[in-house]
Amino acid sequence: MKVTFRWLAIPLIFLIAVGGNNAGMAIYTNSSSVKKSSVASQKTDLEVAVPETATISRNDGKSSLTGSLSNFSDKDVTISANGYSEAVPLPQIKSIEFNGDVWIKGQALPARIRGITKTLEGLPVGSFKLDSSQKSAVISLKTMTSRGLERFLKDTANKPFGVKAIFLQRSDELTIKIAEIE
């Protein structure tokens, strides 16, 4: 078998050498385009459960608000508790931390967020969309690199996640911490 393999390898090497750069480029281009199309066809949104209680910490460090997150837009965040709601402009927010149980579609009882934490950094503010039920949100992963997206989707496949915290470095950029629901 080794003799046969050597005889097959020599013509292959000769073919590549004779073909020059064009043969190598064609092979690279084909494999590259296949890889890009497989990433492009993957989903780029991640649905996460949103816990019942959120605490907004302001940049001034003096005040915070606790209640349920009722709206999240690219300009402000609204938190509601005991019939009172307050919209806080994004530039005033340092972080939003979530506590409590989450409801998973198809399960009769609430679940807890306990699993491994994953951090999504440098996301645009518009990438976090709170569902009208306020019990779930969708995080758009479109701004992730194809390599990062592939790795992230592999790590999160077929696992439910909940949001643990959102940090605002600037009024237009988020870091979101999510964790697996067990």
TAPE-V7215 format. One record per run of one state. SS is the DSSP state (A for helix, B for strand, O for the rest). FROM is the first residue (numbers start at 1). TO is the last residue. Records with the same first field share a line. If there is no record, write none. Layout:
BEGIN
SS->FROM-TO + FROM-TO
END
This chain:
BEGIN
O->1-1 + 42-44 + 51-52 + 59-63 + 73-75 + 82-83 + 100-101 + 103-110 + 112-112 + 131-135 + 141-145 + 157-160 + 171-172 + 182-182
A->2-41 + 90-92 + 125-127 + 146-156
B->45-50 + 53-58 + 64-72 + 76-81 + 84-89 + 93-99 + 102-102 + 111-111 + 113-124 + 128-130 + 136-140 + 161-170 + 173-181
END
